Amino acid sequence: MDNLLLDANVIIRFLTNDDEIQSPLSYKVFERAVHGKYTLVISPLIVAECTWVLQMNRYGYTKADIADKFTQLILSPGIKSIDEETILKSLQDFSKHNVDFIDAYLSNISIFNNKYPIVTWNKKDFNRLGCEFFIPENIV
């Protein structure tokens, strides 16, 4: 067991401590990773799901709280993320510009690759993010 790909539910239980059985077990999973038993891998898709779930009324986390917790988590020993640089910048933009994580992530893929303009109706958020984009009517 070198690398283990994390699902959102384990991260949610760990961060929220909202389940008397699953939360302590999730904590132990992270604890073992920190102590080098294995490496936990977080994908961008799972970060996106967690940002959405944690903002729901049930949890009510702010974007700043979510960005802070995930940044700490991703930078912890025993944790790695797929496309880490893009995720970390996207978490920062998600909080700073008050946009959805998915939009921040898409924007950063566009910016980091410097060749993929975005096609969207969401001018407001993508203007904030500073990437190149087109609305559909401008490309047909």
C-alpha positions as CSV (number, residue, x, y, z in Angstrom):
1,M,0.0,0.0,0.0
2,D,2.1,2.8,-1.2
3,N,-0.4,5.3,-2.6
4,L,-4.1,5.4,-1.8
5,L,-6.6,7.6,-3.7
6,L,-8.9,9.4,-1.3
7,D,-12.7,9.7,-1.8
8,A,-14.5,12.8,-0.7
9,N,-16.4,11.1,2.1
10,V,-13.3,10.3,4.0
11,I,-12.0,13.9,3.7
12,I,-15.4,15.3,4.8
13,R,-15.6,13.0,7.8
14,F,-12.1,14.0,8.8
15,L,-12.6,17.7,8.4
16,T,-16.1,17.9,10.0
17,N,-15.8,15.3,12.7
18,D,-19.6,14.7,12.2
19,D,-19.9,11.0,12.5
20,E,-19.1,9.0,15.6
21,I,-17.8,6.0,13.8
22,Q,-16.5,7.3,10.4
23,S,-14.8,10.5,11.7
24,P,-12.4,8.8,14.1
25,L,-11.5,6.1,11.5
26,S,-10.9,8.9,8.9
27,Y,-8.6,10.6,11.4
28,K,-6.6,7.4,11.8
29,V,-6.3,7.1,8.0
30,F,-4.7,10.6,7.9
31,E,-2.6,10.0,11.0
32,R,-1.1,6.9,9.4
33,A,-0.3,8.8,6.3
34,V,1.5,11.5,8.3
35,H,3.5,8.8,10.0
36,G,4.6,7.3,6.6
37,K,2.5,4.2,6.5
38,Y,1.2,5.2,3.0
39,T,0.6,8.3,0.9
40,L,-2.9,9.6,0.5
41,V,-3.5,11.1,-3.0
42,I,-6.2,13.7,-3.6
43,S,-7.5,14.4,-7.1
44,P,-8.8,17.8,-8.3
45,L,-12.3,16.2,-8.8
46,I,-12.4,15.2,-5.1
47,V,-11.4,18.7,-4.0
48,A,-14.2,20.1,-6.2
49,E,-16.7,17.8,-4.6
50,C,-15.5,18.6,-1.1
51,T,-15.7,22.4,-1.7
52,W,-19.3,22.0,-2.9
53,V,-20.3,19.7,0.1
54,L,-18.7,21.8,2.7
55,Q,-20.5,25.0,1.5
56,M,-23.9,23.3,1.9
57,N,-26.1,24.4,4.8
58,R,-25.3,21.2,6.7
59,Y,-21.7,22.3,7.2
60,G,-21.8,26.0,6.3
61,Y,-18.0,26.4,5.8
62,T,-16.9,29.7,4.2
63,K,-14.8,29.6,1.1
64,A,-11.9,31.0,3.1
65,D,-12.2,28.2,5.7
66,I,-12.4,25.6,2.9
67,A,-9.4,27.0,1.1
68,D,-7.4,27.2,4.3
69,K,-8.2,23.6,5.4
70,F,-7.5,22.1,2.0
71,T,-4.3,24.0,1.6
72,Q,-3.1,22.7,5.0
73,L,-4.2,19.2,4.1
74,I,-2.6,19.1,0.7
75,L,0.7,20.4,2.1
76,S,0.8,17.9,5.0
77,P,3.3,15.1,5.1
78,G,1.9,11.9,3.7
79,I,-0.5,13.7,1.4
80,K,0.0,14.5,-2.3
81,S,-2.4,15.8,-4.9
82,I,-2.7,15.3,-8.6
83,D,-2.0,18.7,-10.2
84,E,-1.0,20.2,-6.9
85,E,0.1,23.7,-8.2
86,T,-3.2,24.1,-10.0
87,I,-5.3,23.0,-7.1
88,L,-3.5,25.3,-4.6
89,K,-3.8,28.3,-6.9
90,S,-7.5,27.4,-7.5
91,L,-8.2,27.2,-3.8
92,Q,-6.7,30.6,-3.4
93,D,-8.8,32.1,-6.3
94,F,-11.9,30.3,-5.0
95,S,-11.6,32.2,-1.7
96,K,-10.2,35.5,-3.0
97,H,-12.5,36.0,-5.9
98,N,-15.6,34.3,-4.5
99,V,-16.1,31.9,-7.4
100,D,-16.8,28.2,-7.6
101,F,-13.8,26.0,-7.2
102,I,-14.5,24.4,-10.6
103,D,-14.4,27.8,-12.3
104,A,-11.2,28.7,-10.5
105,Y,-9.7,25.4,-11.5
106,L,-10.7,25.7,-15.2
107,S,-9.3,29.2,-15.2
108,N,-6.0,28.1,-13.9
109,I,-5.8,25.2,-16.4
110,S,-6.3,27.8,-19.1
111,I,-3.7,30.2,-17.6
112,F,-1.0,27.6,-16.8
113,N,-1.3,25.9,-20.2
114,N,-1.5,29.3,-22.0
115,K,-3.4,27.8,-24.9
116,Y,-6.9,26.9,-23.8
117,P,-9.4,29.8,-23.8
118,I,-12.6,28.9,-22.0
119,V,-16.1,28.9,-23.6
120,T,-18.7,30.0,-21.0
121,W,-21.7,32.1,-20.3
122,N,-20.2,33.1,-16.9
123,K,-18.5,36.3,-17.9
124,K,-18.7,37.7,-14.3
125,D,-16.6,35.0,-12.7
126,F,-14.1,34.5,-15.5
127,N,-13.5,38.3,-15.7
128,R,-12.5,38.2,-12.0
129,L,-10.2,35.3,-12.7
130,G,-8.3,37.0,-15.5
131,C,-8.2,34.2,-18.0
132,E,-9.0,34.3,-21.7
133,F,-12.6,33.3,-22.4
134,F,-15.3,33.6,-25.0
135,I,-19.1,33.5,-24.8
136,P,-20.6,31.1,-27.2
137,E,-22.2,33.7,-29.4
138,N,-18.8,35.2,-30.1
139,I,-17.4,32.0,-31.6
140,V,-20.2,30.8,-33.8
